[in-house]
Amino acid sequence: MVFCDKILINATTIDTAGEEKFKQAMVIANGTFLWCGDTDELPEQYSVEPALIEDCNNQLVTPGLIDCHTHLVYAGDRSDEFKQRLSGKSYSEIARAGGGILSTVRKTRAVSKEELIAQSLPRLLAMKAGGVTTVEIKSGYGLDLLNEIKMLQVARELGVIAGMRVETTFLGAHAIPPEYKGNSQGYVDYLCHEVLPRVAELKLADAVDVFCESIAFSLPQTEQLFNKAQALNLPFKCHAEQLSNLGATAKAAAMGALSCEHLEFLDEKGAQTMAEHGTIAVLLPGAYYFLREKQKPPIDYLRKSGVGIAIATDCNPGSSPTTSLLLMMNMACQFFELTVAEVMSSVTFQAARALGIDKEVGRIATGFSADLVRWSLKDSASLCYHFGHPIPHETMISGEWIN
């Protein structure tokens, strides 16, 4: 007889492709899935008090949702720039005039670690309330050693406070700080020689990211940063092909990037290179919507090449001020014409792949962390169909119901 903590039966679940599986059972012990399969095939060897057997009555049970691309830690907001865009100014124009990312850098540098936690925690708790159990949080609003470390420390502490898995990403190469205006190469050298080694020494980052774009960092500079990440045994990813095609996706994928993100201007060659190297495409419909972009990510290229697709909020103050992954799921269907199954996989299994943690979370399978959401719905189409209002649900993290 094998003792366990709880057993869920008669659930509608999804597989790694996002397809529904009916009448499923899950045996949970010590925070992990001990056994998963058809309810009718539940082995008799598992023993639990009858009160701990929960009949899901065919309700949808998904893995805990994973938001694999956020800039959640920051101070202030950029509502003033929203007004500027409404009057006709572009994101690039605002950035070149000293706004954009640098305006958030000034505000983030100015606050204490405690204030940064206070401003950022409500955003993380809002995600948790929406069924998210794992969140990636990038730095990139510090742009110097002291403040990048502050941001990453805050991200780590937020995970502890919220009781969620937080994966941290060092994005020092997000913009060129005022101290290095006109000297982007000097700043890249500073990141490689001083900042990244210290971040790695303190074990504050799970990965490294670079914004490769005409208003940010060049392809050679991006390669330099990736080489440094590799030397420090840190996985890496890339903000790529958002505003133009510099070939960053093909370069990053060929070097072994976990993911490439945004991708509105991705070409077919880039998609093929991603597929060859198992690099995940992280699409960000919130930024596409908020910036009123006209160029959609090339979904056909990604599908044709067999690239895994993830969806995330891109939660940030300038181009995607949202915490709702559920809304992004609806937008991915409506704007990018993804299928329901593709979207369900994109915020579970594929999102876990984008973070390099697909052996731990993102699936309802034996040995995985028992992170799941039981929704008050009976099919996944309903989960993508609703938008703009909360869907009643219960969330489990590491085998424990949290609400």
DAURUR-V547169 format. One record per run of one state. SS is the DSSP state (alpha for helix, beta for strand, coil for the rest). FROM is the first residue (numbers start at 1). TO is the last residue. If there is no record, write none. Layout:
# DAURUR-V547169
ss-><SS	SS>
from-><FROM	FROM>
to-><TO	TO>
This chain:
# DAURUR-V547169
ss-><coil	beta	coil	beta	coil	beta	coil	beta	alpha	coil	beta	coil	alpha	beta	coil	beta	coil	beta	coil	alpha	coil	alpha	coil	alpha	coil	alpha	coil	beta	coil	alpha	coil	beta	coil	alpha	coil	alpha	coil	beta	coil	beta	coil	alpha	coil	beta	coil	alpha	coil	beta	coil	alpha	coil	beta	coil	alpha	coil	alpha	coil	beta	coil	beta	coil	beta	coil	alpha	coil	alpha	coil	alpha	coil	beta	coil	beta	coil	alpha	coil	beta	coil	beta	coil>
from-><1	2	4	6	15	20	30	32	39	42	46	48	50	53	56	60	64	65	68	79	87	91	97	101	111	113	130	132	139	145	163	165	174	178	181	184	202	207	213	217	218	219	232	235	241	248	255	259	263	268	278	280	284	285	291	299	306	309	312	316	317	320	321	325	337	340	347	349	356	369	370	372	376	380	386	393	398	400	402>
to-><1	3	5	14	19	29	31	38	41	45	47	49	52	55	59	63	64	67	78	86	90	96	100	110	112	129	131	138	144	162	164	173	177	180	183	201	206	212	216	217	218	231	234	240	247	254	258	262	267	277	279	283	284	290	298	305	308	311	315	316	319	320	324	336	339	346	348	355	368	369	371	375	379	385	392	397	399	401	403>
